[in-house]
Amino acid sequence: MPAARRAALSWLEREQVFKWLPFVPVQALLVFLLLPFVLLVYLSLVSWRITRGVWWHAPFVGAANFAGAVQDERFVWAVIRTFGFAAAAVPLELGLGFGLALLCRERFRGRRFYTTLFLLPMMIVPAVVGYDLSMLLIDQGPLNQILSLLAGRPVTVRWISDYRMAKAAIVGADVWQWTSLVFLIVLSGFAGLPPDPIRAARAMGASRWQIFRYVELPLLKPVLAIALVLRSMEALKIFDYPVLLTEGGPGNSTETIAVYLWRVGWDFTRVSDAAAMSLILMVVVVMYTVIAIHILRRERRQLAEEAAR
């Protein structure tokens, strides 16, 4: 073996080098993520449009873009609308996902088939789901045709052209696709429950409901909190369904914050305004995440204290 190769292997085998070497790709990724973030902050502090010169010559305006974003009524309503979508979709996904996991936790004939069937929606690209649903829900689409055949008369439900039904369609699309993720998380939580507390409760004569209510459900709280945090963060970024189903309409009734940021940055070419709005949204999401993680840690601490008693 050449001396240079032996020296290189000897250097790699050192404890300190081997300890930090696996983190090199992560650090490199952080650098690549940091550069766009710095550019985003810079653009939020200047006044620049794609159609006006180069970005490094844009005039500095300070916090004017942030003040303008807060005063932009359309932006405020897009934020409210996005949180409304999340508030409607996430509880439904948690409830349905938990119920499906509760049904599939026990062994029964066909369990693998149903588990696979419930997991299929989250494996489909959201853009495909949005496009297929847009074809299904148009006024003269298959769904209204089926309803007409069942009713024996022409039925035309304005699924995506009426603002109330359009909101429900977007929530329904999100619930249909991402309930399977909650199902997977909760089902994994059921599989990872410690058997000793359940056996002890059963030995003391506890009923099936009592074991679920007072033993299993408290142990599942951290898992449910993780599912809540993950789905809430993803629901706040909803983009595919409003664009493909309704294009943010009718009017602006289904325009979410992601859709509005896209329009401000690319349709209206107000890149600096879009950057400021993105940072405002990031601060809101980070605050929500910190609160959720604090609640999760508190639940874990309470479970550890109860287990130690």
C-alpha positions in Angstrom: 0.0 0.0 0.0 1.4 3.4 -0.9 2.6 5.6 1.9 0.2 8.4 1.0 -2.8 6.0 1.1 -1.7 4.6 4.5 -1.4 8.2 5.8 -4.9 9.1 4.6 -6.4 6.0 6.1 -4.6 6.6 9.4 -6.0 10.2 9.4 -9.5 9.0 8.7 -9.3 6.5 11.5 -8.7 9.1 14.2 -11.5 9.4 16.7 -12.1 13.1 16.3 -12.1 12.9 12.5 -14.4 10.0 12.4 -16.7 11.7 14.9 -17.2 14.8 12.8 -16.8 13.4 9.2 -20.5 12.2 8.9 -21.7 15.8 9.5 -19.7 17.3 6.6 -22.6 16.8 4.1 -25.0 18.3 6.5 -22.8 21.4 7.0 -22.4 21.7 3.2 -26.2 21.5 2.8 -26.6 24.3 5.5 -24.2 26.5 3.5 -26.2 26.0 0.3 -29.4 26.8 2.3 -27.9 29.8 4.0 -27.0 31.6 0.7 -30.5 31.7 -0.6 -31.8 32.9 2.8 -29.2 35.7 2.9 -30.3 36.7 -0.6 -34.0 36.6 0.5 -33.3 38.9 3.4 -31.3 41.3 1.1 -34.2 41.4 -1.4 -36.7 42.1 1.4 -34.7 45.3 2.3 -34.4 46.7 -1.2 -36.9 47.8 -3.8 -36.4 45.6 -6.9 -38.5 44.1 -9.7 -37.5 41.6 -12.3 -38.2 44.2 -15.0 -36.1 46.9 -13.4 -32.3 46.5 -13.7 -30.2 44.1 -11.6 -30.9 43.3 -8.0 -27.5 44.4 -6.6 -28.2 48.0 -7.8 -31.7 48.1 -6.2 -32.2 51.0 -3.8 -32.3 50.2 -0.1 -35.7 50.8 1.5 -35.3 49.1 4.9 -38.5 47.9 6.5 -40.8 49.6 4.0 -41.6 46.3 2.3 -42.6 44.7 5.6 -44.8 47.6 6.4 -46.4 47.4 3.0 -47.0 43.7 3.4 -48.8 44.2 6.7 -51.0 46.9 5.1 -51.7 44.7 2.0 -55.3 43.6 2.6 -55.0 40.8 0.0 -51.9 39.4 1.8 -53.6 39.5 5.2 -56.7 37.7 3.9 -54.4 35.1 2.1 -52.8 34.4 5.5 -56.1 34.1 7.3 -57.5 31.9 4.5 -54.4 29.6 4.7 -54.8 29.1 8.4 -58.5 28.5 7.9 -57.7 25.7 5.4 -55.2 24.2 7.8 -57.7 24.5 10.7 -60.3 22.7 8.7 -58.1 20.0 7.1 -55.7 19.0 9.8 -58.3 18.0 12.5 -60.1 15.9 9.9 -56.9 14.2 8.9 -56.0 13.5 12.5 -59.4 12.1 13.3 -59.6 9.9 10.2 -56.0 8.8 10.3 -56.4 7.8 14.0 -59.6 5.9 13.3 -58.0 4.0 10.4 -55.0 3.2 12.5 -57.2 2.0 15.3 -59.0 -0.4 12.9 -55.8 -1.7 11.4 -53.8 -2.2 14.6 -55.2 -5.7 15.1 -54.4 -8.6 12.9 -57.3 -9.7 10.6 -57.7 -11.2 7.2 -56.8 -8.7 4.5 -55.0 -6.3 6.9 -52.0 -5.9 4.6 -54.2 -5.1 1.7 -56.2 -2.4 3.5 -53.0 -0.9 5.0 -51.5 -0.6 1.6 -54.7 0.8 0.2 -54.8 3.5 2.9 -51.2 4.4 2.2 -51.6 4.8 -1.5 -52.9 8.4 -1.7 -49.8 10.0 -0.1 -47.6 8.3 -2.7 -49.3 10.2 -5.5 -47.7 13.5 -6.6 -50.0 16.4 -5.3 -50.0 18.0 -8.8 -51.5 14.8 -10.2 -54.1 14.8 -7.5 -55.1 18.4 -8.2 -55.2 17.9 -12.0 -57.3 14.7 -11.7 -59.7 16.3 -9.3 -60.1 19.3 -11.5 -61.2 17.1 -14.3 -63.5 15.2 -12.0 -65.2 18.2 -10.4 -65.8 20.5 -13.4 -69.5 21.3 -13.9 -69.9 18.8 -16.7 -67.5 16.3 -15.2 -67.9 12.7 -14.3 -69.0 13.3 -10.7 -72.0 15.4 -11.8 -72.8 12.8 -14.5 -72.9 10.1 -11.9 -75.1 12.1 -9.7 -77.4 12.8 -12.6 -77.7 9.1 -13.4 -78.4 8.3 -9.7 -81.0 11.1 -9.4 -82.7 10.4 -12.8 -82.4 14.1 -13.7 -79.7 16.6 -14.6 -77.6 17.5 -11.6 -75.1 20.3 -11.8 -73.2 21.0 -8.6 -70.7 23.8 -8.9 -67.9 22.0 -7.1 -65.1 24.4 -8.1 -67.0 27.5 -9.5 -68.9 28.3 -6.3 -66.6 29.8 -3.6 -68.1 27.7 -0.8 -67.9 24.4 -2.6 -64.4 25.4 -3.9 -63.1 25.8 -0.4 -64.6 22.4 0.6 -63.1 20.8 -2.5 -59.6 22.0 -1.6 -60.0 20.8 2.0 -61.3 17.5 0.7 -58.4 17.0 -1.6 -55.9 17.7 1.1 -57.7 15.3 3.5 -57.9 12.6 0.9 -54.2 12.6 0.2 -52.6 13.3 3.6 -54.9 11.3 5.9 -52.7 8.4 5.0 -49.6 10.1 6.4 -51.3 10.5 9.8 -52.5 6.9 9.5 -48.9 5.7 9.0 -47.6 7.8 12.0 -50.3 6.7 14.4 -50.1 3.0 13.2 -46.4 3.1 13.9 -47.2 4.6 17.3 -49.5 1.8 18.2 -46.8 -0.7 17.1 -44.3 0.9 19.4 -46.4 1.0 22.5 -44.6 -0.6 25.5 -46.4 -3.9 26.4 -45.7 -3.8 30.2 -48.2 -1.1 31.1 -50.9 -2.7 29.0 -50.3 -6.2 30.5 -50.4 -4.7 34.0 -53.7 -2.9 33.3 -55.1 -6.1 31.9 -54.0 -8.1 34.9 -55.7 -5.6 37.2 -59.0 -6.3 35.4 -59.2 -3.1 33.3 -61.6 -3.3 30.4 -60.6 -2.8 26.7 -61.9 0.8 26.8 -60.2 1.6 30.1 -56.8 0.3 28.7 -57.3 2.4 25.6 -58.5 5.5 27.5 -56.1 5.5 30.4 -53.0 3.7 29.1 -52.7 3.7 25.4 -54.0 7.1 24.6 -51.7 9.0 27.0 -48.8 7.1 25.6 -49.8 8.1 22.1 -49.9 11.8 22.9 -46.4 12.5 21.6 -47.1 10.6 18.4 -50.3 12.6 17.8 -48.4 15.8 18.6 -45.8 14.9 16.0 -48.5 14.2 13.4 -50.2 17.5 14.3 -47.0 19.5 13.8 -46.0 17.8 10.6 -49.4 18.2 9.0 -49.9 21.7 10.2 -46.6 22.9 8.7 -47.4 21.2 5.4 -50.9 22.5 5.3 -49.7 26.1 5.7 -47.7 25.6 2.4 -50.7 24.4 0.4 -50.2 25.4 -3.2 -51.0 22.6 -5.7 -54.7 22.2 -5.0 -55.7 25.9 -5.1 -53.8 26.4 -8.3 -54.9 23.3 -10.2 -58.5 23.2 -8.9 -59.6 26.8 -8.8 -56.5 29.0 -9.8 -57.2 30.8 -6.5 -60.8 31.6 -7.4 -63.6 32.2 -7.7 -62.3 35.7 -7.3 -59.7 35.3 -4.5 -61.8 33.0 -2.3 -59.3 30.1 -2.4 -56.1 32.1 -2.8 -53.6 30.9 -0.1 -50.5 32.6 1.0 -48.3 30.4 -1.3 -50.4 31.2 -4.3 -50.4 34.9 -3.5 -46.6 35.0 -3.0 -46.2 33.3 -6.4 -48.4 35.9 -8.0 -46.7 38.8 -6.3 -43.2 37.5 -7.2 -43.8 36.3 -10.8 -47.0 37.7 -12.2 -46.6 41.2 -10.6 -42.8 41.0 -10.6 -42.7 42.5 -7.1 -39.8 40.3 -5.9 -38.9 42.5 -2.9 -42.5 42.5 -1.7 -42.7 38.7 -2.1 -39.4 38.3 -0.1 -40.7 40.4 2.7 -44.0 38.5 2.8 -42.1 35.2 2.8 -40.0 36.3 5.8 -43.2 37.3 7.7 -44.7 34.0 7.0 -41.5 32.2 8.1 -41.6 34.0 11.4 -45.2 33.0 12.0 -44.5 29.3 11.1 -41.3 29.3 13.3 -43.3 30.7 16.3 -46.0 28.0 15.8 -43.3 25.3 15.5 -41.6 26.4 18.7 -44.9 26.4 20.6 -45.7 22.9 19.3 -42.3 21.5 20.2 -42.6 23.0 23.7 -46.0 21.3 24.1 -44.5 18.0 22.8 -41.6 18.2 25.2 -44.0 18.9 28.1 -46.1 15.9 27.2 -42.9 13.7 27.1 -41.8 15.1 30.5 -45.1 14.3 32.0 -45.1 10.8 30.7 -41.6 10.3 32.0 -42.6 11.6 35.5 -45.7 9.3 35.5 -43.6 6.3 34.5 -41.1 7.0 37.3 -43.8 7.0 40.0 
